[in-house]
Amino acid sequence: MKTIKIGIIGGGLMGKEAASAFGRWFALNDFPAQVALTAVCDLNEKVLDWYTALPTVTLVTTDYKELLQSDLDVVYVALPHNLHKDFYLEVLAAGKDLLAEKPFGIDLEAALAIKEAGEKSGRFVRCSSEMPFLPGPQRVIQEVRSGRLGKIIEIKAGFLHSSDLDPNKPINWKRQSQFCGEIGVMGDLGMHALHVPLRLGWKPKAVYAYLQKIIEQRPDGKGGMADCDTWNNATLNTQVDIDGATVPMLLEMKRLSPGETNTWYIEVYGTEGGVKYSTKDTKALWTFARGEEQFWQRTDLGFKGVPFPTITGGIFEPGFADCFMQMLAGYIAEREGFLNGRFGCVTPEEAVASQYAFDAALRSHKNSSVEPITYS
Ligand SMILES: NC(=O)c1ccc[n+]([C@@H]2O[C@H](COP(=O)([O-])OP(=O)(O)OC[C@H]3O[C@@H](n4cnc5c(N)ncnc54)[C@H](O)[C@@H]3O)[C@@H](O)[C@H]2O)c1
């Protein structure tokens, strides 16, 4: 069986998550390709130490050029947003396929340049967003596509965190515009919120955005304070065209959402039915039926329904590590030509579309206006 050699640039939080998924690839049932994480680059030696224990890794380096010169098929890049464009372009120039991290560049201009470089290079490029690979979101997509919902009335989708509520949490690159981007929390959480809507063809045509900077200074970790100048919370009231009607779609991306750890949700309401899913209650799929009485029905989902079956029992509940692995399986399956209609990773077109929406949201908030989103 073919083995695809993988490299990682940026071995932090997400680099390790990817390594862990590649390391238990055998959990996928009858998956027709093997993977081997062979090379890792990070500037931090301590981070690299962690990777030296992994049996497939033969190169750990602080020099990304050394990694790119090695025999690799795919490079997963998990770096701060200010580095996305340069590193993604170098990966493509080195003739490797790219699994990018969101937001696919620090801003719209960078995202467009990455998409163009991907097209020119002919390499396979996709962007990370794992939550929709859980069985719940997959069922939401099926419900919508079934037509059972009738005429769509409204859509709500979001991604909510709360760890930033602690004002003593030290600053890091994710809270500073120069590294994270002016789009702030939209760059962190926005692609996740938009992945399913965009895949369903719901491309916002206008946005009214409310952006908040709530905690504006944080400990700098050296005894002083540092400016925390990114948007903490973003509420985007958007409009989408569905079957000739304009439908409101609310998108929430929040780093300060009391009580929420990593809550991804989507709700779709129609005249005949509805469907709701939230990772807050990982197993629960809610579907609405309208008859003489109206009711929301809960279905407990298990592992069954992930796009790429694994050895895990059908009634066992999935989590973050599972959907991340499913996403990587989706990347490899699509690259190898056996996705066969299953859910695939965010495309460069979708990543760029999200950046158009965030760019318009910045203008909307600044001008207190409803901004059209033109995608060109
Ligand atoms: N898909 C998801 O759910 C998810 C979750 C969190 C973060 N992310 C995204 O992943 C990316 C990385 O985020 P993270 O949370 O892993 O960050 P992180 O800070 O934990 O890790 C980044 C790593 O990059 C290394 N690094 C920095 N500059 C480098 C350079 N020039 N060369 C090599 N290594 C360098 C750092 O030492 C660090 O180990 C971002 O794009 C972020 O938005 C995605």
The ligand as a MOL file (V3000), in Angstrom:
LIG
                    3D

  0  0  0     0  0            999 V3000
M  V30 BEGIN CTAB
M  V30 COUNTS 44 48 0 0 0
M  V30 BEGIN ATOM
M  V30 1 N -7.8070 23.7080 13.3450 0
M  V30 2 C -7.9010 24.1170 14.5920 0
M  V30 3 O -8.7940 23.7290 15.3300 0
M  V30 4 C -6.8910 25.0650 15.1320 0
M  V30 5 C -6.7790 25.2830 16.5050 0
M  V30 6 C -5.7850 26.1540 16.9600 0
M  V30 7 C -4.9700 26.8020 16.0540 0
M  V30 8 N -5.1430 26.5940 14.7140 0 CHG=1
M  V30 9 C -4.2940 27.2690 13.7090 0
M  V30 10 O -3.0460 26.5690 13.6530 0
M  V30 11 C -1.9960 27.4870 13.3980 0
M  V30 12 C -0.9860 27.3620 14.5290 0
M  V30 13 O -1.6390 27.5540 15.7560 0
M  V30 14 P -1.1520 26.7980 17.0870 0
M  V30 15 O -2.2620 26.9520 18.0600 0
M  V30 16 O -0.6360 25.4600 16.7730 0 CHG=-1
M  V30 17 O 0.0490 27.7550 17.4980 0
M  V30 18 P 1.2370 27.4630 18.5220 0
M  V30 19 O 1.7220 28.7910 18.9520 0
M  V30 20 O 0.8410 26.4570 19.5440 0
M  V30 21 O 2.3430 26.7540 17.5880 0
M  V30 22 C 3.0360 27.4480 16.6030 0
M  V30 23 C 4.4390 26.8430 16.5530 0
M  V30 24 O 5.1420 27.4670 15.4760 0
M  V30 25 C 6.4910 27.6180 15.8800 0
M  V30 26 N 7.0940 28.6440 15.0510 0
M  V30 27 C 6.9060 29.9830 15.1040 0
M  V30 28 N 7.6290 30.5850 14.1230 0
M  V30 29 C 8.2480 29.5990 13.4370 0
M  V30 30 C 9.1100 29.5870 12.3180 0
M  V30 31 N 9.4860 30.7130 11.6980 0
M  V30 32 N 9.5860 28.3850 11.8770 0
M  V30 33 C 9.2280 27.2360 12.5010 0
M  V30 34 N 8.4180 27.2070 13.5850 0
M  V30 35 C 7.9360 28.3590 14.0380 0
M  V30 36 C 6.4070 27.9830 17.3560 0
M  V30 37 O 7.6220 27.7070 18.0290 0
M  V30 38 C 5.2610 27.0900 17.8190 0
M  V30 39 O 5.7200 25.8550 18.3450 0
M  V30 40 C -2.6560 28.8570 13.2700 0
M  V30 41 O -2.9170 29.1220 11.9300 0
M  V30 42 C -3.9560 28.7110 14.0290 0
M  V30 43 O -4.9860 29.5810 13.5930 0
M  V30 44 C -6.0770 25.7280 14.2530 0
M  V30 END ATOM
M  V30 BEGIN BOND
M  V30 1 1 1 2
M  V30 2 2 2 3
M  V30 3 1 2 4
M  V30 4 1 4 5
M  V30 5 2 4 44
M  V30 6 2 5 6
M  V30 7 1 6 7
M  V30 8 2 7 8
M  V30 9 1 8 9
M  V30 10 1 8 44
M  V30 11 1 9 10
M  V30 12 1 9 42
M  V30 13 1 10 11
M  V30 14 1 11 12
M  V30 15 1 11 40
M  V30 16 1 12 13
M  V30 17 1 13 14
M  V30 18 2 14 15
M  V30 19 1 14 16
M  V30 20 1 14 17
M  V30 21 1 17 18
M  V30 22 2 18 19
M  V30 23 1 18 20
M  V30 24 1 18 21
M  V30 25 1 21 22
M  V30 26 1 22 23
M  V30 27 1 23 24
M  V30 28 1 23 38
M  V30 29 1 24 25
M  V30 30 1 25 26
M  V30 31 1 25 36
M  V30 32 1 26 27
M  V30 33 1 26 35
M  V30 34 2 27 28
M  V30 35 1 28 29
M  V30 36 1 29 30
M  V30 37 2 29 35
M  V30 38 1 30 31
M  V30 39 2 30 32
M  V30 40 1 32 33
M  V30 41 2 33 34
M  V30 42 1 34 35
M  V30 43 1 36 37
M  V30 44 1 36 38
M  V30 45 1 38 39
M  V30 46 1 40 41
M  V30 47 1 40 42
M  V30 48 1 42 43
M  V30 END BOND
M  V30 END CTAB
M  END
